[in-house]
Amino acid sequence: MDKQKLVRNGLFVAIAAAVVLLALGYGRHLMRLDPFANFDKKEPGPDSVMAALKDVDVVQYHKDKLMGSAHVGELDVRQDQETYDLSRVYNGVLYTDDGKIDFSADNAKWDAARLTFTVDSGAQVKDKDFDLHVASFNFNQNTGQLVAPKEIHGRFFGGEITAKSFLYNSNSKSGSVGPAVWTGKPNLRQDTGDTTPTVWTFHTDGIVYHKGGIEVWNKASATDGEIIVQGDTIERNEKTDVITATGNCLYFSKKANMACDKVVVYRKDKHAVLTGNVRMLVKPKDSMERELTADTGEVPVFHPDVPANVAAQAQDTSGETQADRDADDEVRSGKTTRKYPTVLLANQIEYWYAKGARHAVVTGSPQATQMLQGNRWRRVWANKALYDGEADSVRLLSTDGKSDVLMKNSTGDDIQAKWFEFSTQEDNENWTGSGLKGTVVQTENDDNSGATRDATNPPTPADTGKKPPQ
């Protein structure tokens, strides 16, 4: 082999050896590599933060419509470019179809795709109807619905409210709150000319709705300090400050408590109209003017009775003790009208409850009963009754001058009249009547014991000279 061939062969062998060595080295390198290493590298997800900004003014549009704006201390924009995390938010505005809602919040999230704004920490929301501090809230700009599922407090439609939850639609101006206490001072000066400040306090265990200036409170009570009204439903008209209670209604005042199907209270002139199976309890003297409280047990059930079915028949008084005879005398005595409660039943009672002007007009065949000691009683029936809470008097009126004012008692007295008026003042036995007829049974304490007397010419006190009512 010549020298040239030997050189070429040596060079080839050297190159081949180098290639083998390189292949072996690269193979060892490949053996050490993870073939799936590139798959472990995490790509940015839609919840990842794409950009973080600080101390910025944010304006949000949906298509060409302005949806909201705010100043934000920290703003994180997520990779989906539709979700924004906001911290230290103030001067915030959420625009609605019918106005705007101002807000501030510690932390919030804006979903531009769903048009929802969510706050999971303390916040303040307000518009012209309310200004509330809430633990959290969610606002849907598609529907205008604002929901605060936790406790709220603040201004609500002219008053102060504390409630367990809050729902409001900014488009329809309707909403509801959960169990709540609301105290308001309606402004009646513009609408009614009344400059007297008024205050209503509402308590409810149910839901409250508001729409078109009408609040609807379920399972609620309302008080203005002079009366308490309870009902299954209470509606309040913001403009007129008239409240209407319906369903199992109770009405409490210092002189009288009532139960009925419906109560309408005209707060401007302190006037209440009660209708439907009205029961009125005129309190005895020792219970009047006490601190006003609601007590469902204070209005006893009273079933109506036909006068003809109530026998005013004198009992056998033989063997009675002096205490029994004294108890019988109480039945006729005007001195005891304030000693025992009186229960009245009627179709309607109009009651003016302002102090100094308390009176009532009772219509719809009213009848009243008073239970005394030892199952003794006295009852009256009339076509209409007028109650004067200041003068402490009651006037009973008949139907078009007929003698259908009826009075009966457990001593056997049975009297008819065209009209009859008596005092409910303590120690005042004065009474006045017209067209009286019937019988009065004398007791052993009278001069002619056991006799009956014609009531056409009743004994003293004589007629006071008052004219019959028109």
C-alpha positions in Angstrom: 0.0 0.0 0.0 1.5 3.3 -1.0 1.9 6.0 1.4 -1.0 8.1 0.1 -3.5 5.3 0.6 -2.3 4.8 4.1 -2.9 8.4 4.9 -6.4 8.4 3.5 -7.3 5.2 5.3 -6.0 6.6 8.6 -8.0 9.8 8.1 -11.2 7.8 7.4 -10.7 5.7 10.5 -10.1 8.7 12.6 -13.2 10.4 11.4 -15.3 7.2 11.9 -14.0 6.9 15.4 -14.9 10.5 16.1 -18.4 9.9 14.8 -18.8 6.9 17.0 -17.6 8.7 20.0 -19.9 11.6 19.3 -22.8 9.2 18.8 -22.1 7.5 22.0 -21.8 10.8 23.9 -25.1 12.1 22.4 -26.8 8.8 23.2 -25.8 9.1 26.8 -27.1 12.6 26.8 -30.4 11.5 25.3 -30.6 8.8 27.9 -30.4 11.5 30.6 -33.1 13.7 29.0 -36.9 13.6 29.9 -38.8 13.4 26.6 -41.9 14.9 28.2 -40.1 17.8 29.8 -41.7 20.4 27.4 -45.2 19.2 28.4 -44.6 20.2 32.1 -44.3 23.9 31.3 -47.6 25.5 32.4 -49.4 27.7 29.9 -51.2 30.8 31.2 -54.9 30.0 32.1 -57.9 32.2 31.9 -57.7 32.9 35.6 -54.0 33.9 35.5 -53.2 37.5 35.9 -52.1 39.0 32.6 -51.5 42.5 33.9 -51.4 44.3 37.3 -52.1 48.0 37.6 -52.1 50.3 40.5 -54.0 53.6 41.3 -56.0 53.7 38.0 -59.3 55.1 36.8 -61.4 52.5 35.1 -64.2 53.0 32.6 -66.0 50.0 31.3 -68.1 49.8 28.1 -70.3 47.0 26.7 -70.3 47.5 22.9 -70.9 51.3 22.7 -72.8 51.5 26.1 -71.2 52.9 29.2 -71.6 50.3 32.0 -69.5 51.5 34.9 -66.5 53.5 36.2 -64.4 53.7 39.4 -61.1 54.6 40.8 -59.2 51.5 41.8 -56.2 51.1 44.1 -55.1 47.8 42.5 -56.5 46.2 39.3 -55.6 42.7 38.1 -56.6 41.9 34.5 -57.0 38.1 33.9 -55.9 36.3 30.8 -59.4 36.0 29.5 -59.4 39.9 29.4 -63.1 39.8 30.6 -62.5 39.3 34.3 -61.1 42.0 36.6 -60.1 41.9 40.2 -60.3 45.2 42.0 -59.1 46.3 45.4 -59.8 49.6 47.3 -62.6 50.7 45.0 -64.1 54.2 45.4 -66.1 56.7 43.4 -67.6 53.7 41.7 -70.7 54.0 39.4 -72.8 51.2 37.9 -75.1 52.5 35.2 -78.6 51.1 34.7 -81.4 51.5 32.3 -83.1 53.9 34.7 -80.2 55.7 36.4 -77.1 54.7 38.3 -75.9 53.1 41.5 -72.9 54.5 43.4 -70.7 52.2 45.3 -67.4 51.7 47.1 -65.8 48.4 48.2 -62.8 46.8 49.7 -62.6 44.1 47.1 -64.7 43.4 44.0 -64.8 41.4 40.8 -66.2 42.6 37.4 -67.2 40.0 34.8 -67.5 41.9 31.5 -68.9 39.0 29.6 -71.8 38.3 32.0 -72.1 42.0 33.1 -72.0 41.1 36.7 -70.3 43.0 39.6 -69.6 41.0 42.8 -68.4 42.3 46.1 -67.4 39.7 48.8 -66.3 42.1 51.5 -67.6 45.3 53.1 -69.2 47.8 50.7 -71.5 50.8 50.4 -74.2 51.0 47.7 -76.6 54.0 47.2 -78.9 55.7 44.8 -81.6 58.3 45.3 -83.8 55.7 47.2 -81.3 54.1 49.5 -77.8 54.4 51.0 -76.8 51.1 52.5 -73.8 49.5 54.2 -73.7 45.8 53.1 -71.4 42.9 53.9 -71.5 41.7 50.3 -73.6 42.2 47.1 -74.0 41.1 43.5 -75.3 43.3 40.7 -76.5 42.1 37.4 -76.6 44.8 34.8 -78.6 42.7 32.4 -81.5 42.5 34.7 -80.8 45.5 37.0 -81.0 43.2 40.0 -78.9 44.0 43.1 -78.8 41.3 45.8 -77.2 41.7 49.2 -77.6 38.3 50.9 -76.2 39.3 54.3 -77.1 41.9 56.9 -77.6 45.5 55.7 -78.2 48.8 57.5 -78.6 52.4 56.4 -81.1 54.7 54.7 -84.0 53.1 52.9 -86.8 55.1 51.3 -86.9 58.0 53.8 -86.1 55.9 56.9 -83.4 53.9 58.6 -83.4 50.1 58.1 -81.6 47.1 59.5 -82.4 43.8 57.7 -81.0 40.3 57.2 -81.0 40.6 53.4 -81.8 43.0 50.6 -83.0 42.6 47.0 -83.6 45.6 44.7 -84.2 46.0 41.0 -83.0 49.4 39.8 -85.1 49.2 36.6 -88.5 48.4 38.1 -87.8 50.3 41.4 -89.1 47.2 43.3 -87.3 45.1 45.8 -87.5 43.3 49.1 -85.7 42.9 52.4 -85.7 40.0 54.8 -86.6 40.2 58.5 -86.1 43.9 59.2 -86.7 46.9 61.4 -87.5 50.2 59.6 -88.0 53.6 61.2 -89.0 56.5 58.9 -90.0 60.1 59.1 -92.1 60.8 56.0 -92.1 64.3 54.6 -95.8 65.3 54.3 -95.2 69.0 53.9 -95.1 69.0 50.1 -98.0 66.5 49.5 -100.4 67.3 52.2 -99.3 70.6 53.7 -98.9 68.9 57.1 -95.8 70.2 58.9 -96.1 67.8 61.9 -93.1 65.4 62.0 -94.2 61.7 61.7 -92.4 58.6 62.6 -93.2 55.0 61.7 -91.3 52.0 63.0 -91.8 48.7 61.2 -90.9 45.2 62.4 -91.2 42.2 60.1 -90.2 38.6 60.2 -91.1 38.2 56.5 -90.2 39.8 53.2 -90.7 43.4 52.3 -91.4 44.6 48.7 -91.3 48.0 47.3 -92.7 49.2 43.9 -94.1 52.5 42.7 -93.9 54.2 46.0 -95.7 51.4 47.9 -94.0 49.2 50.5 -95.5 45.8 51.3 -94.5 44.3 54.6 -95.4 40.7 55.3 -96.0 39.4 58.9 -95.3 42.8 60.2 -96.1 45.4 62.9 -96.0 49.2 62.7 -96.1 51.9 65.3 -96.0 55.6 65.4 -95.6 55.8 69.2 -99.4 56.3 69.7 -100.7 53.1 68.1 -99.5 49.7 67.1 -100.8 47.9 64.0 -100.1 44.2 63.2 -101.2 42.2 60.2 -100.3 39.4 57.8 -99.6 42.2 55.3 -99.1 45.9 55.8 -98.8 48.3 52.9 -97.4 51.8 53.3 -97.9 54.6 50.7 -94.8 56.7 50.8 -96.4 59.8 49.4 -99.5 60.0 51.6 -98.1 58.1 54.6 -101.3 55.9 54.7 -100.8 52.3 55.9 -103.2 49.5 55.2 -103.0 46.2 57.2 -104.9 43.1 56.1 -105.3 39.6 57.5 -105.5 38.8 61.2 -105.2 42.5 62.1 -104.6 43.8 65.6 -104.7 47.4 66.7 -103.4 48.7 70.0 -103.8 52.1 71.6 -103.7 53.4 75.1 -107.5 53.4 75.6 -108.7 50.7 73.3 -107.4 47.6 71.5 -109.1 46.1 68.4 -109.0 43.1 66.2 -110.4 42.9 62.6 -109.9 41.9 59.0 -108.5 45.2 57.8 -107.1 48.5 59.2 -106.4 51.7 57.3 -104.5 54.3 59.2 -104.4 57.9 57.9 -101.4 59.2 59.8 -101.9 62.8 58.7 -105.1 63.3 60.9 -104.4 60.3 63.2 -107.5 58.5 62.0 -108.0 54.7 61.7 -110.7 52.8 59.9 -111.2 49.2 61.0 -113.5 46.9 59.0 -114.6 43.3 59.0 -115.5 41.4 62.2 -114.2 44.3 64.4 -113.8 43.5 68.1 -113.0 46.4 70.3 -111.7 46.2 73.8 -112.3 49.4 75.9 -109.7 49.0 78.7 -110.6 49.4 82.3 -109.3 52.4 84.0 -106.3 50.8 85.7 -105.0 49.6 82.2 -105.4 52.9 80.3 -102.6 55.3 79.5 -100.0 52.7 80.3 -96.9 52.3 78.1 -98.1 51.0 74.7 -97.4 47.4 74.1 -98.7 44.7 71.7 -100.4 41.8 73.4 -102.4 39.4 71.3 -104.2 38.2 74.4 -105.8 41.6 75.1 -108.6 41.3 72.5 -110.9 38.4 73.6 -113.1 36.5 71.2 -116.7 37.8 71.2 -119.4 35.9 69.3 -122.4 37.9 68.3 -125.8 37.2 69.9 -129.3 37.9 68.8 -131.0 40.1 71.5 -134.1 37.8 71.5 -131.9 34.9 72.5 -130.4 36.7 75.5 -132.7 36.3 78.5 -132.6 39.2 81.0 -134.3 37.1 83.7 -133.8 37.9 87.3 -132.3 35.1 89.3 -133.7 33.9 92.6 -132.1 36.1 95.2 -133.3 34.2 98.2 -130.4 33.1 100.3 -128.0 35.6 98.8 -125.4 37.1 101.0 -124.8 40.8 101.3 -121.7 40.4 99.1 -124.0 38.8 96.4 -126.4 41.7 96.6 -123.6 44.2 96.4 -122.3 42.5 93.3 -125.8 42.7 91.8 -125.9 46.4 92.5 -122.7 46.8 90.5 -124.4 45.6 87.4 -126.7 48.7 87.3 -124.2 51.1 88.7 -122.4 53.5 86.4 -119.6 53.7 88.9 -118.4 50.3 87.6 -118.2 51.1 83.9 -114.5 51.9 84.2 -113.8 49.0 86.5 -114.3 46.2 84.0 -113.3 45.8 80.4 -115.9 46.2 77.7 -115.8 44.2 74.5 -117.6 45.6 71.4 -118.4 43.8 68.1 -119.2 45.7 64.9 -118.7 45.7 61.1 -116.7 49.0 61.1 -115.1 51.3 63.6 -113.6 54.7 62.7 -111.3 55.8 65.4 -109.5 59.1 65.9 -106.6 58.4 68.3 -104.8 61.8 68.7 -104.6 62.7 72.3 -107.2 65.4 73.2 -109.4 64.3 70.3 -109.9 60.6 70.8 -113.3 59.4 69.7 -114.9 56.6 67.6 -117.9 56.1 65.3 -119.1 52.5 65.4 -121.4 51.2 62.7 -122.8 47.9 61.4 -125.2 46.8 64.2 -122.7 47.1 67.1 -123.2 45.2 70.3 -121.2 45.3 73.5 -120.8 43.2 76.6 -119.2 43.7 80.0 -118.5 40.8 82.3 -118.6 41.5 86.0 -117.8 39.4 89.0 -119.6 36.2 89.6 -120.6 35.7 86.0 -122.8 38.8 86.1 -123.1 40.7 82.9 -124.6 43.6 81.0 -125.1 43.9 77.2 -126.3 46.5 74.7 -127.3 46.4 71.0 -127.7 49.4 68.7 -127.7 50.5 65.1 -124.8 52.9 65.7 -122.6 54.0 68.6 -120.6 57.1 69.2 -117.6 56.8 71.7 -116.0 60.0 73.1 -112.7 59.0 74.6 -112.0 62.4 76.0 -115.5 63.0 77.6 -115.7 59.3 78.6 -119.2 58.9 77.2 -121.0 56.5 74.8 -124.1 57.3 72.8 -126.2 54.5 71.3 -128.4 55.3 68.3 -131.3 53.4 66.9 -132.4 52.9 63.2 -134.4 55.9 62.0 -135.9 56.7 65.3 -137.0 53.2 66.0 -136.7 51.9 69.6 -134.1 49.3 68.7 -131.5 50.3 71.2 -131.6 47.4 73.6 -130.1 47.0 77.0 -130.2 43.8 79.1 -128.3 42.6 82.2 -128.1 39.6 84.5 -130.4 41.2 87.1 -133.3 41.0 84.7 -133.4 44.5 83.4 -134.7 44.6 79.8 -135.0 48.1 78.3 -135.5 49.6 74.8 -134.8 53.1 73.6 -134.6 55.4 70.6 -131.2 56.6 71.8 -129.3 56.3 75.1 -126.2 58.1 76.4 -124.2 57.2 79.5 -121.0 58.3 81.1 -118.0 56.0 81.5 -116.3 58.3 84.0 -115.5 56.9 87.4 -118.3 57.6 90.0 -120.5 59.1 87.4 -123.9 57.4 87.1 -125.6 60.1 84.9 -127.4 58.9 81.8 -129.9 60.3 79.3 -132.3 58.5 77.0 -135.3 59.0 74.7 -138.3 56.7 74.2 -137.4 54.3 77.0 -139.6 51.4 77.6 -139.3 48.0 79.2 -138.8 46.6 82.7 -136.4 47.1 85.6 -136.2 44.4 88.3 -135.8 45.7 91.8 -133.5 43.9 94.2 -133.7 43.5 98.0 -131.6 46.6 98.4 -134.4 48.6 96.8 -137.4 49.9 98.8 -139.8 47.5 97.1 -137.8 44.4 96.9 -138.5 41.9 94.2 -140.9 44.2 92.2 -140.6 45.2 88.6 -140.8 48.8 87.5 -141.9 50.3 84.1 -138.8 51.9 82.4 -141.0 54.4 80.5 -140.6 56.8 83.4 -137.2 55.8 84.8 -136.0 56.9 88.2 -133.5 59.7 88.8 -131.2 60.9 87.6 -133.6 62.6 85.3 -133.1 63.5 81.6 -130.3 66.1 81.3 -132.2 67.9 78.6 -129.8 66.9 75.8 -131.3 66.8 72.4 -131.5 63.5 70.6 -128.7 63.1 68.0 -129.5 63.8 64.4 
